[in-house]
Amino acid sequence: MIEWKKVVDDLPGGIAIFDDQGRVVYVNKRMLEKTGVKDEKVKTDPLSLIQPR
């Protein structure tokens, strides 16, 4: 069985998964690389993933 986290981590795009309460469930490596946000910060401040252009 393939672990879903490995599949999501290997995707070329940034992925953030939220639960129905708006809490971060998982963020793949690419999203962390693209935003420069640390995994710990994402869990406490999910809006840190959103950057103005």
N, CA, C and O atoms as CSV, one atom per row, in Angstrom:
chain,resi,resn,atom,element,x,y,z
A,1,MET,N,N,0.840,-1.175,0.000
A,1,MET,CA,C,0.000,0.000,0.000
A,1,MET,C,C,0.891,1.246,0.000
A,1,MET,O,O,1.860,1.318,0.756
A,2,ILE,N,N,0.570,2.207,-0.831
A,2,ILE,CA,C,1.315,3.456,-0.917
A,2,ILE,C,C,0.778,4.433,0.124
A,2,ILE,O,O,-0.430,4.645,0.224
A,3,GLU,N,N,1.677,5.018,0.889
A,3,GLU,CA,C,1.264,5.991,1.886
A,3,GLU,C,C,0.885,7.296,1.188
A,3,GLU,O,O,1.640,7.798,0.356
A,4,TRP,N,N,-0.270,7.841,1.522
A,4,TRP,CA,C,-0.778,9.031,0.837
A,4,TRP,C,C,0.133,10.228,1.021
A,4,TRP,O,O,0.221,11.065,0.123
A,5,LYS,N,N,0.815,10.340,2.157
A,5,LYS,CA,C,1.705,11.478,2.387
A,5,LYS,C,C,2.869,11.473,1.402
A,5,LYS,O,O,3.304,12.533,0.952
A,6,LYS,N,N,3.375,10.295,1.067
A,6,LYS,CA,C,4.467,10.203,0.093
A,6,LYS,C,C,3.991,10.673,-1.269
A,6,LYS,O,O,4.707,11.398,-1.960
A,7,VAL,N,N,2.799,10.273,-1.659
A,7,VAL,CA,C,2.240,10.688,-2.945
A,7,VAL,C,C,2.061,12.206,-2.976
A,7,VAL,O,O,2.455,12.854,-3.946
A,8,VAL,N,N,1.477,12.773,-1.934
A,8,VAL,CA,C,1.241,14.216,-1.868
A,8,VAL,C,C,2.567,14.970,-1.839
A,8,VAL,O,O,2.683,16.019,-2.472
A,9,ASP,N,N,3.574,14.459,-1.118
A,9,ASP,CA,C,4.873,15.124,-1.058
A,9,ASP,C,C,5.573,15.140,-2.409
A,9,ASP,O,O,6.325,16.070,-2.701
A,10,ASP,N,N,5.341,14.133,-3.233
A,10,ASP,CA,C,6.012,14.041,-4.522
A,10,ASP,C,C,5.324,14.839,-5.633
A,10,ASP,O,O,5.843,14.911,-6.746
A,11,LEU,N,N,4.177,15.433,-5.349
A,11,LEU,CA,C,3.494,16.240,-6.360
A,11,LEU,C,C,4.280,17.521,-6.625
A,11,LEU,O,O,4.905,18.058,-5.710
A,12,PRO,N,N,4.257,18.020,-7.864
A,12,PRO,CA,C,5.025,19.227,-8.187
A,12,PRO,C,C,4.426,20.512,-7.625
A,12,PRO,O,O,5.125,21.520,-7.520
A,13,GLY,N,N,3.159,20.496,-7.267
A,13,GLY,CA,C,2.507,21.699,-6.745
A,13,GLY,C,C,2.424,21.676,-5.239
A,13,GLY,O,O,2.523,20.626,-4.604
A,14,GLY,N,N,2.240,22.864,-4.678
A,14,GLY,CA,C,2.067,22.979,-3.234
A,14,GLY,C,C,0.664,22.556,-2.835
A,14,GLY,O,O,-0.314,22.978,-3.452
A,15,ILE,N,N,0.560,21.730,-1.810
A,15,ILE,CA,C,-0.727,21.217,-1.339
A,15,ILE,C,C,-0.867,21.462,0.159
A,15,ILE,O,O,0.030,21.140,0.938
A,16,ALA,N,N,-1.991,22.029,0.547
A,16,ALA,CA,C,-2.334,22.169,1.962
A,16,ALA,C,C,-3.692,21.499,2.155
A,16,ALA,O,O,-4.619,21.756,1.387
A,17,ILE,N,N,-3.818,20.657,3.155
A,17,ILE,CA,C,-5.052,19.938,3.436
A,17,ILE,C,C,-5.596,20.443,4.775
A,17,ILE,O,O,-4.896,20.435,5.787
A,18,PHE,N,N,-6.851,20.879,4.759
A,18,PHE,CA,C,-7.510,21.398,5.953
A,18,PHE,C,C,-8.668,20.496,6.332
A,18,PHE,O,O,-9.249,19.833,5.473
A,19,ASP,N,N,-9.013,20.465,7.630
A,19,ASP,CA,C,-10.201,19.729,8.052
A,19,ASP,C,C,-11.420,20.647,7.948
A,19,ASP,O,O,-11.300,21.797,7.527
A,20,ASP,N,N,-12.573,20.145,8.325
A,20,ASP,CA,C,-13.810,20.928,8.177
A,20,ASP,C,C,-13.905,22.096,9.168
A,20,ASP,O,O,-14.824,22.911,9.080
A,21,GLN,N,N,-12.964,22.176,10.102
A,21,GLN,CA,C,-12.914,23.287,11.041
A,21,GLN,C,C,-11.885,24.344,10.625
A,21,GLN,O,O,-11.685,25.337,11.324
A,22,GLY,N,N,-11.242,24.117,9.487
A,22,GLY,CA,C,-10.242,25.055,8.993
A,22,GLY,C,C,-8.853,24.868,9.581
A,22,GLY,O,O,-7.983,25.721,9.400
A,23,ARG,N,N,-8.636,23.765,10.283
A,23,ARG,CA,C,-7.315,23.471,10.843
A,23,ARG,C,C,-6.474,22.737,9.814
A,23,ARG,O,O,-6.988,21.939,9.030
A,24,VAL,N,N,-5.185,23.011,9.823
A,24,VAL,CA,C,-4.268,22.359,8.895
A,24,VAL,C,C,-4.091,20.903,9.309
A,24,VAL,O,O,-3.761,20.604,10.457
A,25,VAL,N,N,-4.315,20.009,8.358
A,25,VAL,CA,C,-4.109,18.581,8.591
A,25,VAL,C,C,-2.732,18.179,8.077
A,25,VAL,O,O,-2.013,17.418,8.726
A,26,TYR,N,N,-2.369,18.702,6.896
A,26,TYR,CA,C,-1.088,18.340,6.287
A,26,TYR,C,C,-0.706,19.368,5.240
A,26,TYR,O,O,-1.558,19.895,4.525
A,27,VAL,N,N,0.587,19.645,5.160
A,27,VAL,CA,C,1.135,20.519,4.123
A,27,VAL,C,C,2.314,19.775,3.508
A,27,VAL,O,O,3.192,19.286,4.219
A,28,ASN,N,N,2.326,19.695,2.170
A,28,ASN,CA,C,3.427,18.959,1.552
A,28,ASN,C,C,4.701,19.799,1.506
A,28,ASN,O,O,4.676,21.012,1.718
A,29,LYS,N,N,5.816,19.121,1.224
A,29,LYS,CA,C,7.127,19.772,1.214
A,29,LYS,C,C,7.186,20.917,0.214
A,29,LYS,O,O,7.798,21.949,0.490
A,30,ARG,N,N,6.565,20.750,-0.929
A,30,ARG,CA,C,6.614,21.780,-1.973
A,30,ARG,C,C,5.968,23.084,-1.491
A,30,ARG,O,O,6.482,24.167,-1.771
A,31,MET,N,N,4.860,22.987,-0.779
A,31,MET,CA,C,4.193,24.182,-0.255
A,31,MET,C,C,5.109,24.898,0.737
A,31,MET,O,O,5.208,26.125,0.720
A,32,LEU,N,N,5.770,24.140,1.591
A,32,LEU,CA,C,6.682,24.741,2.557
A,32,LEU,C,C,7.864,25.402,1.847
A,32,LEU,O,O,8.306,26.482,2.242
A,33,GLU,N,N,8.371,24.752,0.802
A,33,GLU,CA,C,9.476,25.327,0.028
A,33,GLU,C,C,9.045,26.614,-0.668
A,33,GLU,O,O,9.771,27.608,-0.644
A,34,LYS,N,N,7.861,26.597,-1.292
A,34,LYS,CA,C,7.388,27.756,-2.058
A,34,LYS,C,C,7.098,28.959,-1.165
A,34,LYS,O,O,7.334,30.099,-1.564
A,35,THR,N,N,6.592,28.715,0.029
A,35,THR,CA,C,6.210,29.817,0.906
A,35,THR,C,C,7.318,30.202,1.884
A,35,THR,O,O,7.342,31.329,2.380
A,36,GLY,N,N,8.227,29.281,2.161
A,36,GLY,CA,C,9.277,29.541,3.140
A,36,GLY,C,C,8.783,29.474,4.573
A,36,GLY,O,O,9.504,29.841,5.501
A,37,VAL,N,N,7.564,29.009,4.755
A,37,VAL,CA,C,6.968,28.911,6.087
A,37,VAL,C,C,7.378,27.572,6.705
A,37,VAL,O,O,7.435,26.553,6.017
A,38,LYS,N,N,7.658,27.585,7.986
A,38,LYS,CA,C,8.012,26.360,8.709
A,38,LYS,C,C,6.751,25.572,9.063
A,38,LYS,O,O,5.690,26.152,9.295
A,39,ASP,N,N,6.877,24.259,9.100
A,39,ASP,CA,C,5.752,23.360,9.374
A,39,ASP,C,C,5.058,23.708,10.690
A,39,ASP,O,O,3.830,23.669,10.769
A,40,GLU,N,N,5.828,24.046,11.715
A,40,GLU,CA,C,5.233,24.362,13.023
A,40,GLU,C,C,4.356,25.615,12.933
A,40,GLU,O,O,3.287,25.669,13.542
A,41,LYS,N,N,4.801,26.615,12.179
A,41,LYS,CA,C,4.058,27.867,12.053
A,41,LYS,C,C,2.748,27.647,11.301
A,41,LYS,O,O,1.739,28.276,11.621
A,42,VAL,N,N,2.754,26.772,10.316
A,42,VAL,CA,C,1.547,26.504,9.531
A,42,VAL,C,C,0.435,25.993,10.429
A,42,VAL,O,O,-0.726,26.366,10.255
A,43,LYS,N,N,0.773,25.155,11.375
A,43,LYS,CA,C,-0.251,24.578,12.251
A,43,LYS,C,C,-0.859,25.608,13.188
A,43,LYS,O,O,-2.037,25.509,13.532
A,44,THR,N,N,-0.072,26.599,13.609
A,44,THR,CA,C,-0.590,27.617,14.519
A,44,THR,C,C,-1.146,28.830,13.773
A,44,THR,O,O,-2.000,29.544,14.298
A,45,ASP,N,N,-0.663,29.063,12.549
A,45,ASP,CA,C,-1.083,30.225,11.761
A,45,ASP,C,C,-1.240,29.833,10.293
A,45,ASP,O,O,-0.379,30.161,9.477
A,46,PRO,N,N,-2.334,29.130,9.940
A,46,PRO,CA,C,-2.496,28.640,8.574
A,46,PRO,C,C,-2.528,29.745,7.524
A,46,PRO,O,O,-2.195,29.498,6.365
A,47,LEU,N,N,-2.917,30.942,7.901
A,47,LEU,CA,C,-2.947,32.033,6.933
A,47,LEU,C,C,-1.537,32.473,6.522
A,47,LEU,O,O,-1.383,33.241,5.572
A,48,SER,N,N,-0.525,31.998,7.217
A,48,SER,CA,C,0.847,32.322,6.836
A,48,SER,C,C,1.206,31.722,5.477
A,48,SER,O,O,2.197,32.123,4.867
A,49,LEU,N,N,0.404,30.760,4.996
A,49,LEU,CA,C,0.632,30.167,3.677
A,49,LEU,C,C,0.204,31.115,2.554
A,49,LEU,O,O,0.640,30.975,1.411
A,50,ILE,N,N,-0.636,32.062,2.886
A,50,ILE,CA,C,-1.157,32.970,1.863
A,50,ILE,C,C,-0.278,34.216,1.836
A,50,ILE,O,O,-0.137,34.920,2.835
A,51,GLN,N,N,0.301,34.466,0.685
A,51,GLN,CA,C,1.185,35.612,0.537
A,51,GLN,C,C,0.627,36.551,-0.515
A,51,GLN,O,O,0.240,36.106,-1.595
A,52,PRO,N,N,0.579,37.838,-0.223
A,52,PRO,CA,C,0.103,38.772,-1.248
A,52,PRO,C,C,1.092,38.855,-2.408
A,52,PRO,O,O,2.299,38.708,-2.215
A,53,ARG,N,N,0.585,39.086,-3.586
A,53,ARG,CA,C,1.464,39.197,-4.774
A,53,ARG,C,C,1.768,40.624,-5.050
A,53,ARG,O,O,2.487,40.929,-6.002
